[in-house]
Amino acid sequence: MPSKYIVSKLQAILGSDHLVEAYLRKFGEIVNEQYIEQIKKAETQKIQAISGGAAVEKKNGDDPVYEILCQCPVCYREEIVSYHLRSKSQTVKETIFLVPQYSAVLKYFAEDFNLLQTTVCPECLFASPDPRDWSVKSKFTGKIDESQLSDHTKLMSDLRNHELNRKNKFPAIKGNPNYFARPRSYERAIESIELSIMRAELEVKHALLTGEFKIGSYYLKIADIKKKQKKEFKETLKIAEKYFSAAAIKSELPSVALEMLSIYQVIALNLYLGDKTKAAEFMKIFKAAVRQKEEAVKLNSTSENKAAFSEANKWNNKVSNLWEYREDPDFWKDI
């Protein structure tokens, strides 16, 4: 195991955990200027190959993104790069549909993390934006923290059986382990999210409770990217609405936050898409859900019931704003 001093020094010079790992694998613990230039040159060539040979814009400031190497829980491929956002490196503002929008803070440059959040296994094309879905080996102990999906044996078997489906849908990825590396284009970001949707569809099939909610959230991300590309995105929002509706009527969602968020999205999407009747129906459902949790506290003021009511009540302002400004076109510009 390399010394912490050498690792820290290389991190300061190379600015990337992924490059540090590559350096140590190739050159060991000797810090040599020529070796460093070789690693940087190889990375530049890789990025230019990904971007079709085009020059890559150099951004001013520190990189807000760092890398962690993980293991695929489906095919067990190791050293898959996943991207993570440094704490407090970006100002985050949410759209009406609660999709985060990123802007630079202090010494960091701005990075649209929506494009990078999804990690994809280059071997079997398993994909997820949730770090807990991946297995990660500790650098210090060598112990592997298993994916949260590993206990779902039937789902994992199905994910392995559907590998060919994923590869047939995205044949251009074959043989290119850097296909989803930075910089990630809008088109490749959408492909990474579509692979996540294929995974979540199997979660729905195997009755994992948050499957529809995840798919709705993924389609919101795709709509946001299409909007930035100045492409048509309303049809994508309609698909998102369908999945949030399915999630909202479930009584088995694992948290009050997901229950309230699902209802919020149904109301917001229907108001934007022009179905005020359905939006009004779900306003009633929202108010009934809040009342139900309030009544539960009155009957039995356990900490669990109080927390559930508090969480539900937090959404009152957000949902009320949707309804209050439903006819205001300026309000609906920020989507």
N, C-alpha and C positions, 0 to 999 in steps of 0.2 A: 504494500500500500504506500503510495507516494506521500512525502511529508507535507504537512499543512502549509509550511512556508513556501515550498515549490509550487503547490497548487494555487496559493494566494497570489504569488508573483506572476504566474502564467495567466491567471484570471485578469489581473490588472493590465497585462500587456495585450492579451487576445480579446478580452471583453466578452467571452462566450464559454460557457461550460462545455458545449459540444466541441469547440476547437481545442480546449484544454485536454479533453478526453482523447481527441485525435492525436494531439501532440505527444502526450504521454505514451500512447500505444506505439507510435512510430519512433520516437526519439528517447523515451525514458525521461529521467529527471535532470538531464543536462540542459541548462537554459543557454541556448546558442542563437545569436541574432540571425544567422543564415537559415537555421532550422525554422525559426519563427516566420521569416519571409516566405519560406517554402509552404508552410501551412496556410498563411494568408493568401498566397497566390493560388493554391489549390482550391480554397474556399471561393475566391473571386471567379475562377473558371467554372466552378460548379454552379454558382448563382447565375452567371451569364448563360450557361447551358440551359438552365431552367427557364430563363427569360428569353430564350431564342437568340442568344448572342448579343442582345441589346445592352447598352451601358446601363448600369444600375445607379439610380439617383442616390447620392450620399446625403444623409440627413444630418443636420447639425444638432448636437446634444448627445446625451447618454442614451443608451438603448434601454427602453422600459421593459423589454422582454428578455427572459432568461430561459434556459433549456434544462429539461430533466430527461434522463434516459429511462425508458420503461420497457416492460415486457408485455407482449400480447397474451391475453388470457385464453385465446382461441387456438393459435398455432404455436405459441411459446417463442416466437421470434424475439430476440433481445436487442437492446440498444436502439429502440425506436425513439426518435426525438419528439418530445411534447413541449409545447411552448406555454410559458406562464408569465403573467403580468406582475411586475414588481409592485409591491404595496406602495400606494400614494404616488405613483409615477404618472398617473393620468387623472384629469378631471372627468368624471362620468356624469353625463346628463341623459336621462331616459326619454324616449319618445312616448307618445300617448299609449302605444302598445308595449311600453316598458322594455324596448330594445336599447341597450346601452350605446351611447355615442361618446367617443373618446377624444380628448384634446390634451395638449402637453401641459405638464406641470414643471415649473422651475428648470432644472438642468436637463430634463428628459425631452426627447422629441416625441411627437404624436404618432400613435400607432393604432390603426383600427383593429382591435383585438378580435372582433367578430370574425375576421378572415382567418385568424390563426388558432382560434380556440379549439377546433376539432383536431384531435390526433387520429392519424390513420396508420394502420399496420401496412407496410408496403408488400408484405408477403401474402396475407389472406384478405386484406381490405376491411377487416374489422375496424369500426370507427366510432369514436365517442368524444364529446367535449368534456366529459366528467372525469377528472383525474382518478376518482375512486373506481372507475371501471377498468383501470389498468393495473397490472402488477408492477411493483417498484422494488428494486433491490437496494437495501441500505448500503451506502458507501463505506460505512464504518463497521457494521456487523456482518454484512453479506446476507442478512436475513431478508426474505422476500415477503413484502406485504401483499397478500393476494387480492385480486380484483373482487369487488363486492358482488359480482355476478357469478363467481366460481361455485357458489353453493347451489345455483339453479342448474342442475345437471342436465335436465331435458332441454333447457334453453341453450346451454353451451353446446350440446350435441347438434341442435338445429343450426346454430351459428356455423359450426364446422361443415354441416351438410350443405349449407347455402353459399359456401365459398365460391363455387363455380358461377352461381347467379350473380354475385357481386362482380366477379371478373368479366363476365360476359357483358354486363351493363356498362363497364368502364374499361374497354380493351386497351385504351391508350396508356393506361397506368402500367401495364405489364412490362417488367424488365427495367423500370425506372424507379429506383428506391428514393430518389430525390424529388419525385413528382409533386409532393405537397410541402416541400421545403420553402423557406423564405427566399425571396419575396413571393407571396402567394397571391395570384391574380384573383379577380372577382370570380372568374369562371371556375377556377380550381377550388376556391372557397365554397362555392355552391356545390360542386361535386363532393367535397368532403362532408358537407351537411346532408346531401342526398344519401351517402353511405351510412350516416348516422340514422337516417330515417329507416333504411332497410333493417338496421339492427333493432330499432325501437318497434318496428312492425312485428318482429318476432317476439319482443317482450309483450306486446298486446296479445299475440296468439297464445302465449304461455301465462297469461293472466297476471303479469306484473302490474301493480296498481297504477303506476305513473306513466305507462306507455303512451296513452293518448295525449296526456299533458305535454310530454316531451316532444311528440311529433308536431303538435300545435306550435310549440316554441321554436322548433327548427324551421317550420314554414315561415314564421315571422322573421327569422334571421334571413331567409332567402328573399323574402319580399323587400326587406331593408336593403339588401345588396342590389337587387334589381332596380330599386328606386334610385340608388346612387349611380347606376349605369344608365339612368334615364330610359329604362325599359318598362313595359307594362307589368304591373305587380298586383292588380286587384284580384285576379283569378287565384293567385297564390294566397292572398288574404282569405279568400272564400274557403280554401282548403284548410287553412289554419282554424277558421271559425268552426268548421265541422268537427275537428278533433277536440277543440276546447269545449264545445257543447257536449261531446261524449264524456269528457273528463268531469265537467261540472255537474252532470246528473248522477255521477257515481257517489254512493254513500261511503265507499271504502277508501277514499283517498287518505293517504297516511298522515296528513297534517291539515290543520285549519288554514294555514297559509296557502297551501296549494288549492284548497277548496275555494277560498275567497278570490285568489288570483285567477282561477279558471272562470269563475262567474264574471269577474271584472272584464276579462278578455272577450267573453261572449257579448257583453253589453257594449264595449268599445267597438268591437268589430262590426256588430250589426248597426250601430249608429252611423259608423263611417260608410258602410256598404248600403245603407238606405232602408234596412228592415227595422223600423222603429217599433213595430208590433212585437217582434221577438225580443228586442232590447227591453221593452216594457215588461214582458213576461219574466225576464231574468232579473229585472229590478225587484220584482215581487219576491222572487226566489232568494235574492240577496238579503232583503229586509227580513224575510222569514227565518233565514239562517242565523242572522244576528240576534233576532228575538228569541230563537230557540236556545241559543247559548246564554243569553241573559236570564232566561227562565231557569236554566240548569243551575246557574249560580245562586238564584233565589231559593231553589229547592235544596241545594247542597253546595255550600260555598267552599269546596275543596280547591286546593291550589291548581289542580288540573283544569277544573271548570273555569276558574278565574282567568287562567292563562288563555284558554280557548276563547272566552268572551273578549278579552283584551285584544287578541290577535284579530278577531272578526271585526271588532269596533274600529280598529286602525284603518280599515279599508273604507270607512264611511265617507271621509272627505274625498278620496279619489273617485269613488263611484258617484257621489253627489255632483262633483265637478263635471263628470261626463254628461250627466242628465241636464245640469243647469246650462251648459254651453252646447247642447246638442244641435242648435240651429245657428251657431256662430261659425262661419267659414274660417275665420282667422284661427280659432281654437284647433281646427282640424288640419291646419297646415303642418304642424309638427308631428308627423307620424313616422 
